[in-house]
Amino acid sequence: MFRRMAALAIVAVALLTVATLDSPVTHADQRNFTLTNGSQIVIVDAYVTASSQTDWGDDILGVDVLLPDESADVLFSRYDGEAGVCLYDILVRGKDGEEGYLYGVDLCNTTSVTFR
């Protein structure tokens, strides 16, 4: 009886291990990138929108700011309405009203964007 229970336990552990190895891996969205402030200004707002859109949408920094030489990770949801779109426009604003724009950034092939 003990041998049978031990054998069933080993089979259960083996099946659990195979199930764990076979589980789908969560992949990062290919559009994710690091936004770096390479300037001497404090960035207070940052907007990232598909190049086909006319609205900048929400500030991705929220209440945070990006000090000189700081970086922030910009993460996309693989399930948003723009999934599969690669070209994006990026706008940053400084605390004194300065603005910087980048248009048509291919985020599918870019892992970092630096404003200088």
Long-range contacts (C-beta under 8 A, 24 or more apart in sequence): 27-78, 28-75, 29-75, 29-76, 29-77, 29-78, 29-83, 30-107, 30-108, 31-76, 31-85, 31-86, 31-88, 31-107, 31-108, 32-73, 32-74, 32-75, 32-76, 32-107, 32-111, 33-73, 33-74, 33-107, 33-110, 33-111, 33-112, 33-113, 34-71, 34-72, 34-73, 34-74, 34-111, 34-112, 34-113, 35-66, 35-71, 35-72, 35-73, 35-74, 35-90, 35-92, 35-112, 35-113, 35-114, 35-115, 36-69, 36-70, 36-71, 36-112, 36-113, 36-114, 36-115, 37-66, 37-67, 37-68, 37-69, 37-70, 37-71, 37-92, 37-114, 37-115, 38-68, 38-69, 38-114, 38-115, 38-116, 39-68, 39-94, 39-100, 39-115, 39-116, 40-68, 41-68, 41-94, 41-95, 41-96, 41-98, 42-66, 42-67, 42-68, 42-94, 42-95, 43-92, 43-93, 43-94, 43-115, 44-93, 44-94, 44-95, 45-91, 45-92, 45-93, 46-72, 46-74, 46-90, 46-91, 46-92, 46-93, 47-90, 47-91, 47-92, 48-74, 48-88, 48-89, 48-90, 49-88, 49-89, 50-82, 50-85, 50-87, 50-88, 50-89, 51-87, 51-88, 51-89, 51-103, 51-104, 52-85, 52-87, 53-89, 56-91, 65-95, 66-92, 71-112
